[in-house]
Amino acid sequence: MNLQLTGDDVAMLAGEQGEATALAMRIIVRLAELQRATRLLDIEAAHIDSCLYHGRAGLDFAQRLAEAGGQVVVPTTLNVSSLDLLHPERYRGDDATRDAARALMDAYTTMGATPSWTCAPYQLPGRPGVGEHIAWGESNAIVFANSVLGARTDRYGDFVDICAALTGRVPDAGLHRDDARLATVVIDVSGLPERMLGSSLLYPVLGHLVGGRVGTGVPAIVGLSPQTSEDDLKALGAAAASSGGVAMFHAVGITPEAPDLVTALGGRGPVGTHRVTIEHVRDARDDLSTFTTGTLDAVSVGTPHLSVREIEALAAAVDGQRFHDGLEFYANTHRFALQEAAERGLVERCETAGVRFVVDTCTYITPILSPTTRTVMTDSAKWAYYAPGNLGVEVAFGSLRECVASAVAGEVTRDDDLW
């Protein structure tokens, strides 16, 4: 296939808008050729995943673009970084890594991106609408944008994301196209007990199960409650994007491109149908824990970042309680949610119990937990999936209320009645 470029595309390639834009455009064009796209698309916004410091190469690339005068041409938010700028004392890493991480953050803000530092840009004002083409990095943001918002983004990883932001262009390929957004697999949860379908704990567990079942497919989930919240869908998508490569799902009767199953499938038959039983869900829950009994060193909630509504739930759960001596309790969120929660008195209620808020980053990717931490409980399937490998800790998975009860007791406390 031949890629057709516009006059503006050719001008960017020729350097008429500067060296940084020309470099970014060369990368976008090469990606389009690899994807066999015939044209490029305009985007309305970008979200940059490249803000985490993973090594010198990422910093060198960002600084090269910034020093060459690169400026984003669409509204651009920034993903979590490696530092909590509001609570710098939380960082337990070495000085050299801290300084490099800060330099990386500075490079992206120099290019005109908004210093949002959150993996949940969909919680910010001005989020994209149905059918809008965007270039978002960060796996949970990608799946939320495609599935819950109905916006259109392919899987954009490090370096490609900032190139899209500098040029305002992406290949007409992948999940930007109608056919790629149709469901391929049906996940039927209608046989689960009503109490389980009404529990927020189901969604991260179901997402973990779905990701393992469908890989990079697009599942249509049948049987979820019409009252399923955005926070529930956030947890589902984040888990499915961690255990698998899910970048879009349809919750039939809930998400915008799935008013019914026929529409979600595009009139085609599914490749397969999986009927989820309570045994399947129980197995998925158990797969998220590397231990289920014993003492706890820490609790970490909020991966992806807590919404204000979730901070409110945390405040209600911890009211009047104090955590076990020596136990650390971390709540990851973004600075905008923290500010609103503080104005409503929610932060003070949480901190009175011993909650330590973390913003701009997350505890599974930044050295914030005490070096002596060995056992951690979380309500996040994403945190449970990645933390053992990233941090070398043992993880117990449970609901938010189970996390709080366990923090008070100093040991894993779970309610098995739901299961």
HUNORNOR-V712515 format. One record per residue. N is the residue number from 1. RES is the residue in one letter. BURIAL is 1 if it has 9 or more other C-alpha atoms within 8 Angstrom, else 0. Layout:
n/res/burial
N/RES/BURIAL
N/RES/BURIAL
This chain:
n/res/burial
1/M/0
2/N/0
3/L/1
4/Q/0
5/L/1
6/T/0
7/G/0
8/D/0
9/D/1
10/V/1
11/A/1
12/M/1
13/L/1
14/A/0
15/G/1
16/E/0
17/Q/0
18/G/1
19/E/1
20/A/1
21/T/1
22/A/1
23/L/1
24/A/1
25/M/1
26/R/1
27/I/1
28/I/1
29/V/1
30/R/0
31/L/1
32/A/1
33/E/1
34/L/0
35/Q/0
36/R/1
37/A/1
38/T/1
39/R/1
40/L/1
41/L/1
42/D/0
43/I/1
44/E/1
45/A/1
46/A/1
47/H/1
48/I/1
49/D/1
50/S/1
51/C/1
52/L/1
53/Y/1
54/H/0
55/G/0
56/R/0
57/A/0
58/G/1
59/L/1
60/D/0
61/F/1
62/A/1
63/Q/1
64/R/1
65/L/1
66/A/1
67/E/0
68/A/1
69/G/1
70/G/1
71/Q/1
72/V/1
73/V/0
74/V/1
75/P/1
76/T/1
77/T/1
78/L/1
79/N/1
80/V/1
81/S/1
82/S/1
83/L/1
84/D/1
85/L/0
86/L/0
87/H/0
88/P/0
89/E/0
90/R/0
91/Y/1
92/R/1
93/G/1
94/D/0
95/D/0
96/A/0
97/T/1
98/R/1
99/D/0
100/A/1
101/A/1
102/R/1
103/A/1
104/L/1
105/M/1
106/D/0
107/A/1
108/Y/1
109/T/1
110/T/1
111/M/1
112/G/1
113/A/1
114/T/1
115/P/0
116/S/1
117/W/1
118/T/1
119/C/1
120/A/1
121/P/1
122/Y/1
123/Q/0
124/L/0
125/P/0
126/G/0
127/R/0
128/P/1
129/G/0
130/V/1
131/G/0
132/E/1
133/H/1
134/I/1
135/A/1
136/W/1
137/G/1
138/E/1
139/S/1
140/N/1
141/A/1
142/I/1
143/V/1
144/F/1
145/A/1
146/N/1
147/S/1
148/V/1
149/L/1
150/G/1
151/A/1
152/R/1
153/T/1
154/D/1
155/R/1
156/Y/1
157/G/1
158/D/1
159/F/1
160/V/1
161/D/1
162/I/1
163/C/1
164/A/1
165/A/1
166/L/1
167/T/1
168/G/1
169/R/1
170/V/1
171/P/1
172/D/1
173/A/1
174/G/0
175/L/1
176/H/1
177/R/1
178/D/0
179/D/0
180/A/0
181/R/1
182/L/1
183/A/1
184/T/1
185/V/1
186/V/1
187/I/1
188/D/1
189/V/1
190/S/0
191/G/1
192/L/1
193/P/0
194/E/0
195/R/0
196/M/1
197/L/1
198/G/0
199/S/0
200/S/0
201/L/1
202/L/1
203/Y/1
204/P/1
205/V/1
206/L/1
207/G/1
208/H/1
209/L/1
210/V/1
211/G/1
212/G/1
213/R/0
214/V/1
215/G/1
216/T/1
217/G/1
218/V/1
219/P/1
220/A/1
221/I/1
222/V/1
223/G/1
224/L/1
225/S/0
226/P/0
227/Q/0
228/T/1
229/S/0
230/E/0
231/D/0
232/D/1
233/L/1
234/K/1
235/A/1
236/L/1
237/G/1
238/A/1
239/A/1
240/A/1
241/A/1
242/S/1
243/S/1
244/G/1
245/G/1
246/V/1
247/A/1
248/M/1
249/F/1
250/H/1
251/A/1
252/V/1
253/G/0
254/I/1
255/T/1
256/P/1
257/E/1
258/A/1
259/P/1
260/D/0
261/L/1
262/V/0
263/T/1
264/A/1
265/L/1
266/G/0
267/G/0
268/R/0
269/G/0
270/P/1
271/V/0
272/G/0
273/T/1
274/H/0
275/R/0
276/V/1
277/T/1
278/I/1
279/E/0
280/H/1
281/V/1
282/R/1
283/D/0
284/A/1
285/R/1
286/D/0
287/D/0
288/L/1
289/S/1
290/T/0
291/F/0
292/T/0
293/T/0
294/G/0
295/T/0
296/L/1
297/D/1
298/A/1
299/V/1
300/S/1
301/V/1
302/G/1
303/T/1
304/P/1
305/H/1
306/L/1
307/S/1
308/V/1
309/R/0
310/E/1
311/I/1
312/E/1
313/A/0
314/L/1
315/A/1
316/A/0
317/A/1
318/V/1
319/D/1
320/G/0
321/Q/0
322/R/1
323/F/1
324/H/1
325/D/0
326/G/0
327/L/1
328/E/1
329/F/1
330/Y/1
331/A/1
332/N/1
333/T/1
334/H/1
335/R/1
336/F/0
337/A/1
338/L/1
339/Q/0
340/E/1
341/A/1
342/A/1
343/E/0
344/R/0
345/G/0
346/L/1
347/V/1
348/E/0
349/R/1
350/C/1
351/E/1
352/T/0
353/A/1
354/G/1
355/V/1
356/R/1
357/F/0
358/V/1
359/V/1
360/D/1
361/T/1
362/C/1
363/T/1
364/Y/1
365/I/1
366/T/1
367/P/1
368/I/1
369/L/1
370/S/0
371/P/0
372/T/0
373/T/1
374/R/0
375/T/1
376/V/1
377/M/1
378/T/1
379/D/1
380/S/1
381/A/1
382/K/1
383/W/1
384/A/1
385/Y/1
386/Y/1
387/A/1
388/P/1
389/G/0
390/N/0
391/L/0
392/G/0
393/V/1
394/E/1
395/V/1
396/A/1
397/F/1
398/G/1
399/S/1
400/L/1
401/R/0
402/E/1
403/C/1
404/V/1
405/A/1
406/S/1
407/A/1
408/V/1
409/A/1
410/G/1
411/E/1
412/V/1
413/T/1
414/R/0
415/D/0
416/D/0
417/D/0
418/L/0
419/W/0
